[in-house]
Amino acid sequence: RSACVNFQILIITLSVAGAVLILAIVICMFCCCKSKRFDAKMARQANKLRTKQEERRAEMKERHDEIRKKYGLSGQNPYSKFA
């Protein structure tokens, strides 16, 4: 009878340890996948911000060029030779 009880305790202990191990592996895989998705999301946001900034910079350059053209300042600065 004593050997049967010890065997049952061993089976229960191994089952609990196996379940804990499987749960730990699943949690680890979930965290790794979530981290990769987060990194990809941050890279997409950075790329989107960079694109918007480049568009704004191009628009500002275009506006400045129009103003220079309007006032005849598109060529070399005539006052640069005095500096």
Backbone as numpy.savetxt, mean C-alpha at the origin, in Angstrom:
# Nx Ny Nz CAx CAy CAz Cx Cy Cz
-7.98 -50.63 33.08 -8.81 -49.43 33.08 -7.94 -48.18 33.08
-6.84 -48.19 33.75 -5.94 -47.04 33.84 -5.33 -46.72 32.48
-4.99 -47.75 31.72 -4.40 -47.53 30.40 -5.41 -46.94 29.44
-6.67 -47.31 29.56 -7.72 -46.80 28.69 -7.94 -45.31 28.96
-7.92 -44.91 30.24 -8.11 -43.51 30.59 -6.93 -42.68 30.09
-5.71 -43.18 30.23 -4.53 -42.48 29.75 -4.58 -42.32 28.23
-5.06 -43.35 27.54 -5.15 -43.29 26.09 -6.19 -42.24 25.66
-7.31 -42.18 26.36 -8.33 -41.17 26.05 -7.79 -39.75 26.29
-7.06 -39.58 27.38 -6.47 -38.27 27.68 -5.47 -37.90 26.59
-4.69 -38.87 26.12 -3.72 -38.62 25.05 -4.43 -38.22 23.76
-5.51 -38.91 23.42 -6.25 -38.58 22.21 -6.85 -37.18 22.30
-7.44 -36.85 23.44 -8.03 -35.52 23.62 -6.95 -34.44 23.56
-5.83 -34.68 24.20 -4.74 -33.70 24.21 -4.21 -33.47 22.79
-3.99 -34.55 22.05 -3.49 -34.42 20.68 -4.52 -33.72 19.79
-5.80 -34.00 19.99 -6.84 -33.35 19.19 -6.86 -31.85 19.46
-6.78 -31.46 20.73 -6.77 -30.04 21.08 -5.52 -29.36 20.52
-4.37 -30.01 20.66 -3.12 -29.44 20.15 -3.19 -29.29 18.63
-3.73 -30.27 17.93 -3.88 -30.20 16.49 -4.81 -29.07 16.08
-5.93 -28.92 16.79 -6.88 -27.85 16.48 -6.24 -26.48 16.70
-5.48 -26.33 17.78 -4.80 -25.07 18.06 -3.78 -24.78 16.97
-3.04 -25.79 16.54 -2.04 -25.62 15.50 -2.70 -25.22 14.17
-3.77 -25.88 13.81 -4.48 -25.54 12.57 -5.03 -24.13 12.64
-5.60 -23.75 13.77 -6.14 -22.41 13.96 -5.02 -21.36 13.85
-3.87 -21.64 14.43 -2.74 -20.71 14.35 -2.28 -20.54 12.91
-2.23 -21.62 12.15 -1.81 -21.55 10.74 -2.81 -20.73 9.93
-4.10 -20.95 10.15 -5.13 -20.20 9.42 -5.04 -18.71 9.75
-4.86 -18.38 11.02 -4.74 -16.97 11.41 -3.50 -16.34 10.78
-2.39 -17.05 10.77 -1.16 -16.55 10.17 -1.34 -16.30 8.67
-1.99 -17.22 7.98 -2.23 -17.06 6.54 -3.14 -15.86 6.29
-4.17 -15.69 7.13 -5.07 -14.55 6.98 -4.33 -13.23 7.15
-3.47 -13.16 8.16 -2.71 -11.93 8.40 -1.77 -11.63 7.23
-1.11 -12.64 6.70 -0.19 -12.43 5.58 -0.94 -11.94 4.34
-2.07 -12.54 4.05 -2.85 -12.13 2.87 -3.38 -10.71 3.05
-3.83 -10.40 4.26 -4.35 -9.06 4.52 -3.24 -8.03 4.38
-2.04 -8.38 4.83 -0.90 -7.46 4.73 -0.55 -7.20 3.27
-0.57 -8.23 2.44 -0.26 -8.06 1.03 -1.30 -7.19 0.35
-2.58 -7.40 0.70 -3.63 -6.57 0.12 -3.47 -5.12 0.55
-3.09 -4.91 1.81 -2.89 -3.55 2.32 -1.75 -2.87 1.59
-0.64 -3.60 1.39 0.49 -3.03 0.66 0.10 -2.67 -0.78
-0.66 -3.53 -1.41 -1.09 -3.26 -2.78 -2.01 -2.04 -2.81
-2.88 -1.92 -1.82 -3.79 -0.77 -1.76 -3.00 0.51 -1.57
-2.00 0.50 -0.70 -1.18 1.69 -0.46 -0.41 2.07 -1.73
0.08 1.09 -2.47 0.81 1.37 -3.71 -0.13 1.99 -4.75
-1.37 1.48 -4.83 -2.34 2.06 -5.77 -2.66 3.50 -5.39
-2.85 3.76 -4.09 -3.15 5.13 -3.66 -1.98 6.06 -3.96
-0.76 5.61 -3.71 0.41 6.44 -3.98 0.51 6.73 -5.48
0.25 5.74 -6.29 0.29 5.92 -7.75 -0.79 6.91 -8.20
-1.98 6.79 -7.61 -3.07 7.69 -7.96 -2.73 9.13 -7.56
-2.16 9.32 -6.37 -1.78 10.66 -5.93 -0.69 11.24 -6.81
0.27 10.41 -7.20 1.36 10.86 -8.06 0.80 11.31 -9.42
-0.14 10.55 -9.95 -0.75 10.90 -11.23 -1.52 12.22 -11.14
-2.28 12.38 -10.05 -3.03 13.64 -9.88 -2.07 14.82 -9.76
-0.98 14.62 -9.02 -0.01 15.70 -8.85 0.63 16.07 -10.19
0.96 15.08 -10.99 1.54 15.35 -12.30 0.55 16.10 -13.20
-0.74 15.72 -13.11 -1.75 16.42 -13.90 -1.87 17.88 -13.45
-1.89 18.10 -12.13 -1.98 19.48 -11.62 -0.76 20.28 -12.03
0.42 19.66 -11.97 1.64 20.34 -12.36 1.59 20.73 -13.84
1.09 19.83 -14.68 0.98 20.12 -16.12 -0.02 21.25 -16.36
-1.14 21.24 -15.61 -2.13 22.32 -15.76 -1.54 23.66 -15.34
-0.81 23.69 -14.24 -0.19 24.93 -13.77 0.83 25.42 -14.78
1.62 24.50 -15.33 2.62 24.90 -16.34 1.93 25.49 -17.56
0.82 24.86 -17.96 0.07 25.37 -19.12 -0.48 26.77 -18.84
-1.03 26.97 -17.64 -1.54 28.30 -17.29 -0.42 29.33 -17.26
0.71 28.96 -16.69 1.84 29.89 -16.63 2.35 30.23 -18.03
2.39 29.21 -18.89 2.82 29.46 -20.27 1.85 30.40 -20.99
0.55 30.23 -20.74 -0.44 31.11 -21.36 -0.25 32.55 -20.88
0.00 32.72 -19.59 0.22 34.07 -19.04 1.48 34.67 -19.63
2.54 33.87 -19.72 3.79 34.37 -20.32 3.57 34.78 -21.77
2.81 33.97 -22.50 2.52 34.27 -23.90 1.68 35.55 -24.01
0.71 35.68 -23.11 -0.18 36.84 -23.13 0.60 38.14 -22.92
1.58 38.12 -22.03 2.34 39.32 -21.73 3.69 39.38 -22.46
3.90 38.47 -23.39 5.11 38.50 -24.19 6.36 38.11 -23.43
6.22 37.23 -22.48 7.37 36.80 -21.67 7.79 35.38 -22.00
7.40 34.89 -23.16 7.68 33.50 -23.49 9.14 33.25 -23.84
9.87 34.27 -24.25 11.28 34.09 -24.62 12.18 34.19 -23.41
13.44 34.50 -23.66 14.41 34.66 -22.59 14.09 35.92 -21.81
14.35 35.88 -20.53 14.08 37.03 -19.66 15.04 38.16 -20.04
14.53 39.33 -20.47 15.42 40.42 -20.90 16.26 40.97 -19.76
15.85 40.78 -18.55 16.58 41.33 -17.40 17.63 40.35 -16.88
17.72 39.16 -17.44 18.68 38.17 -16.93 20.13 38.62 -17.18
20.41 39.45 -18.22 21.77 39.86 -18.49 22.28 40.88 -17.46
21.36 41.55 -16.72 21.77 42.51 -15.69 22.09 41.84 -14.36
21.66 40.62 -14.18 21.83 39.94 -12.90 23.23 39.41 -12.71
